[in-house]
Amino acid sequence: MNIKDITGENAGFGYGAISSYSGKSADIGAIGTPAEITGFWAKYNIEGEKFTAFYNISKQIDSKLAGLKINALREYYKSFKTANTAMQLIVDGPRVRLLYTMNCFSKLDDCTPKENADPNGWVVRSPDNTTEVVVLFDGTGDTSDTPFTGSPYDK
């Protein structure tokens, strides 16, 4: 799977990886404001030792809105500052979510928000309820019982 940013740079990510999110996800490294998501993935049945579903996504991301959300989170906290930001891609069946976080963890950091910090309601708790994130993309891919032509599963 691949994320392309507004400058045309690409960031790939390994599917099935585990990162700070407690479910299946992947950290995609350094990338600017996202503009497009593409990729293939599959659901694996351990008991039957075979793939049971195949997924494909090729969608535009509203980069203007994504940029506004990123800036909203960057200005959200009263005193917390960090260079340790991350984008996380969470895959759950056909659903794909791209999140941006500043990794402010209240057990370690002062994560107090500024007054009226988020008038648009974009800042939400992460899926594992450990920090704040903004959702840059939330969509679904196409699903098939057989591999998509041109996918890594099409052998």
C-alpha positions in Angstrom: 0.0 0.0 0.0 1.1 3.5 -0.7 0.4 7.1 0.4 1.2 9.9 -2.0 1.5 13.5 -0.6 0.8 16.8 -2.2 4.3 17.1 -3.5 4.1 13.8 -5.3 6.4 12.0 -2.8 5.4 8.4 -1.9 5.5 6.5 1.4 4.9 2.7 1.3 4.1 0.7 4.4 4.2 -3.0 5.2 0.8 -4.5 5.8 0.2 -6.5 8.9 2.8 -4.5 11.0 2.1 -3.6 14.6 2.9 -0.1 15.9 1.7 2.0 18.8 -1.9 1.1 17.9 -3.0 -2.1 19.6 -4.5 -3.5 16.4 -3.1 -4.2 13.0 -1.5 -1.0 11.6 1.7 0.4 10.1 3.7 3.6 10.7 4.5 5.0 7.3 7.4 7.2 8.2 8.1 10.8 6.9 5.5 12.2 4.5 3.8 15.5 3.9 0.1 16.3 3.7 -1.5 13.2 2.2 -3.3 13.4 -1.2 -3.9 9.8 -2.4 -4.0 6.3 -1.0 -3.6 3.1 -3.1 -2.9 -0.5 -2.3 -3.9 -4.1 -2.0 -4.3 -6.3 1.1 -5.9 -9.6 2.0 -7.5 -11.4 4.9 -5.7 -14.6 6.0 -7.5 -17.6 7.5 -5.0 -19.2 9.8 -7.0 -22.4 10.3 -7.4 -22.9 6.5 -4.0 -21.4 5.8 -5.3 -19.4 2.9 -6.6 -16.0 2.0 -10.3 -15.6 2.4 -10.8 -12.0 1.1 -8.9 -9.6 -1.1 -9.1 -5.8 -0.9 -8.0 -2.9 -3.2 -8.1 0.8 -2.7 -7.3 3.7 -4.9 -8.8 7.0 -3.6 -8.0 10.7 -3.4 -7.6 12.2 0.1 -8.9 15.7 0.6 -5.5 17.2 1.1 -6.8 20.7 1.9 -8.9 19.3 4.8 -6.1 17.0 5.9 -3.8 20.0 6.1 -6.3 21.9 8.2 -6.7 18.9 10.5 -3.0 18.5 11.0 -2.6 22.2 11.8 -5.5 22.0 14.3 -3.8 19.2 16.2 -0.4 21.1 16.1 -2.1 24.0 17.7 -4.3 22.0 20.1 -2.1 21.7 23.3 -1.4 24.5 25.8 2.2 23.6 26.3 3.0 20.2 24.7 5.4 20.5 21.8 7.1 17.6 20.0 9.0 16.6 16.8 7.7 13.0 17.4 4.6 13.2 15.2 3.3 10.2 13.3 0.8 9.1 10.7 -0.7 5.7 11.3 -2.6 3.6 8.9 -5.2 1.3 10.4 -6.6 -1.5 8.3 -9.7 -3.4 9.5 -11.2 -5.6 6.8 -12.1 -3.3 3.9 -11.9 -0.2 6.2 -8.8 2.0 6.0 -8.1 4.9 8.4 -5.2 7.3 8.2 -4.5 9.1 11.5 -2.1 11.9 12.5 -0.9 12.1 16.1 1.5 14.2 18.1 2.0 11.3 20.5 1.0 13.3 23.7 0.4 10.7 26.4 -1.2 12.1 29.5 0.7 9.6 31.8 3.9 11.2 30.6 3.1 14.6 29.2 0.9 17.6 29.9 -1.8 17.1 27.2 -4.1 19.9 28.4 -5.8 21.5 25.4 -6.0 25.2 24.8 -9.3 26.8 25.5 -11.6 26.4 22.4 -8.7 24.5 20.8 -10.9 22.5 18.4 -14.0 24.3 17.3 -14.5 21.9 14.4 -14.4 18.8 16.5 -11.6 17.2 14.4 -9.4 16.1 17.4 -10.6 12.8 18.7 -9.1 10.1 21.0 -7.1 7.4 19.2 -8.7 4.0 18.7 -6.7 2.6 21.6 -7.7 5.6 23.8 -4.1 6.7 24.6 -3.7 10.0 22.8 -5.4 12.5 20.5 -5.5 12.1 16.7 -7.1 13.7 13.7 -8.5 11.4 11.0 -7.1 12.3 7.7 -8.9 9.5 5.7 -11.6 7.0 6.6 -12.8 4.9 3.8 -13.3 1.4 2.4 -11.6 -0.5 -0.4 -13.2 -2.8 -2.9 -13.6 -6.4 -1.7 -13.3 -9.7 -3.7 -13.2 -13.4 -3.1 -10.4 -13.7 -5.7 -7.2 -11.6 -6.1 -7.4 -8.3 -8.0 -5.6 -8.3 -11.3 -2.1 -6.9 -10.9 -2.1 -7.3 -7.1 0.7 -9.2 -5.3 -1.8 -11.9 -4.7 -2.6 -12.4 -8.4 -0.4 -15.4 -9.2 
